[in-house]
Amino acid sequence: MTHFTEHFIGGKRIASSGSDSINIHSPYDGDSVGSAPMATKEDIDLAVASARDAFLNGPWAKATPAERVAVMKRFFDLYEARSEEFALFLSREMGAPLWFTRSVQNMIRDQSNAYFSAAQSYPWIEERTAYPSGKGIWIREPIGVVAAIIPWNAPHQVALAKLYPALIAGCSVVLKLAPETAVDGHFLGELFTEAGLPDGVLSILAADREVSEHLVRHEGVDKIGFTGSTVTGRRIAGIAGEQLKRYSLELGGKSAAIILPDADIAETVSALRYHSFPNNGQVCVAQTRILVPTESYADFVDAMVDDVEQIAIGDPTSPETFLGPVISERQRQRVLDYIRIGQSEGAMIATGGEGMPQGINHGMFVRPTVFTNVDNSMRIAQEEIFGPVVCLIPYNGISQAISIANDSDYGLSGSVWTKDTELALTIARSIRTGGFAINGAAPDLMSPFGGFKQSGIGREFGVEGFNHYIEHKSISL
């Protein structure tokens, strides 16, 4: 068990002004994982004041980008040395299978190096020939104090996807943790301090909805970076709009995997297990609408049902487990409600459904569920379920497949599976999503990541990832 009794505010451990704490229990067996204090509005005020003072008066915003990158590299070396420890802790804290948390640690390594590389090529200062005459200097300056608000499903990865660009840009940050995973984020505090991050620049707190909104509304916050649900994203955008406050949002998804007639069914089904059920189905980029040609639909259903029924379910900390429990009983009931909704809409359960997995009698488990006879207008095909539930949707012809894939309020990710690369590229250009993969290719962490439509506003990763944490200044000579 890991117990944090104080907040991390401005580089120091400081007692909360309140008395509430968050006790985290494993969604697998209910054992205590640890605890952390719940922030009050007064705690938020102190964290923002610390960040504001550090930004205006401290050395961080005045340092060069290269100097700031050097600190981030020292942080990453310290973090990497504890990578396996963090993978195991996150598995216990949120029920993610160990194979997934280990793969997330690999992604953190890659995204760290990608940000370091992007910072070297980012045009922090440019000199231009002015029009109609003279010379101009274009400077990218840090935006100020950032409220970075993260979800519970990949907390370290999402936190660092915001902390790297914000801190390298010279901002100060208040990192707000989700109550469901209130403990893991606290590990980051002392690592940043040991790496040389100056006092005041970073605070880390967990907070409920009311206190989180206080952070969003705080007059000392210049920019909000949020990852989470579309509903909450709309709320943040509304508040930020009232205050003309900068914001970026990485929100939900309902991504489609388009299976073309020439795709090998067995190979595709095997690969989709990792794209449709990662982290027990609790990832924004999960491909939960699987579009299959009518002529091969029956064969694909049989293959997918056979594969899903062989998924190893159980203790998330076991290397043999592929699927663990969802994060909480609340989330479990939400997913089960959607399974009932799908049945009421006329969809058929090919495997899975209500009830506990065979041989398991405790934990927040949902059986991996495959729906057939799904029309894309159904709620289970339109709304983000965030659990191990997929919909198999038949189509006739590529034009209809593209139309179905685009018939969504979301636009985050997606894929096409085929031996024809040129056709795959044509389809990729036709899909209204911020990211797209051909045959399960890994995402490029030097390219911008984000969504179209209700999947968000703004981008992370690559040089574009810095754009949301800077202001532009033009100096004319």
C-alpha positions, 0 to 999 in steps of 0.5 A: 500500500502507498499512502500520500498524506499531503498534496504536492504543491509547488515542489513541496509536500503540504498538508491539505486544508481539508480532512477528506482523503481518497482510499483506493481499492483494487477493482479486482479483489477489493484490497487497499492499494493506497490513499491520497488527500482530496483537494479543497478549493483553498488547496487549489488556490494555493497551488495556483498562487504558487504556479503564478509566482513561479511563472512571473518571478522564478527562473523556469519561464526565463530558461532556454528551451534546451535548459528545460529539456535537460531537466525533463530528460533527467526526470525521464531517466529517474522515471524509467528506472521505476518503469516496472514498479509503476506498471505493476502499481497501475495494474493494481490501482485501476485493474488494467492488465499488466500487458497493457500497463507495460505497453503504456510504459513503452509508449511513455518512453517513446513519447518522451523521446519524441517530445525531446526531439520535437523541442529541438526542431520547434521554432521558438524564435524566428527572424523574418523580412517584414512586409512592406519593409523592415525586420520582424522577430516572431517569439513563442513565449509560454502561455502561463499557468496551465491546469492539466486535467487527466482521466483515470484510464492511462494516468501517467501517459496522459499526464506526461503528454501534457506536462512535457510540452507545457513545461518545456514551453516554460509554463507552470502547471497544476496537474489535477488527478482523477479521484479513481486513480488519485495515488499514482500521479503523486509518484511524479512529484518528487521525481520532477523535484529531483530532476531539478524542476524549480520550486513552484512550477508543478503541483499535483492534486486529486479533486472532485468535480466541484473543486475541479471546476474551481480550478477551471474557473480560477482567474490565475489559470491561463490555459486548460489542457483536458483529457476525458469525456465529451460531456465534461469537455463541453462544460470546460469549453463553455467556462473557458469561452466565458473567460476567453481562456485558452483550452485544448480538449482530447475527448471521446471516440467511437472508432470504426475498423473497416475490414475489406474483402481481401483481409485475412479474417483470422489474422485481422481478428487476432490483431483486433483483440488489441485494438478493440479490447485494450485496457478492458475496453477503457481507451478513447481510441478503442475500435468498437465498431467493426465494419465487415463485408456482408459476404464474409460477415458470418465467417468473421462473426464465427472467428471473432466469437472464437477468439473472444471466448479464448481471452484469458480473464482474471487477475490483472497483475498476472502476465497471462491475463488479457482482460481484467476488471473495469475501474469501478462498480459504477463503470461496470453498471454503466457497461451492463446498462449498454448491453441491455440497451443493445438487446432492447434495440434488437442487436444480438449477443454473439458472446458475452452479455450480463453475468460474471466471466466463468470461474470468477466470483468477485471483482468489477468484471464485464464479460467481453461482449460481441454484438451482431445484427447491429445497425449504426443508428443504434445507441450501442453504435453511436455512444461511447461505452468505455468497456469490453463491448464491440459491435459488428456492423455489415456493409455492402461496398466500400462507399457504404463502409465509409459512410457508416464509419463517418456517421458518428458524432466522434472522429478520433481514430479508426483503421482499415484492414486490407492487402491493398495499400493504395486503396487503404490510403484512399479510404484513410483520406475519406474518413473524418478522424484525427488519426487512422491506421492501416492494418494496425500500424502503431501511431506516429508520436512525432505526428499530431494526435487529436480528434475531429468533431466531438472528439476534441479541439487541439492536438498533442505530440510532435511540434504541434503539441507545443502550440497549445502552451505558447503565445505568439509575440511579434516584434517589429524593427 
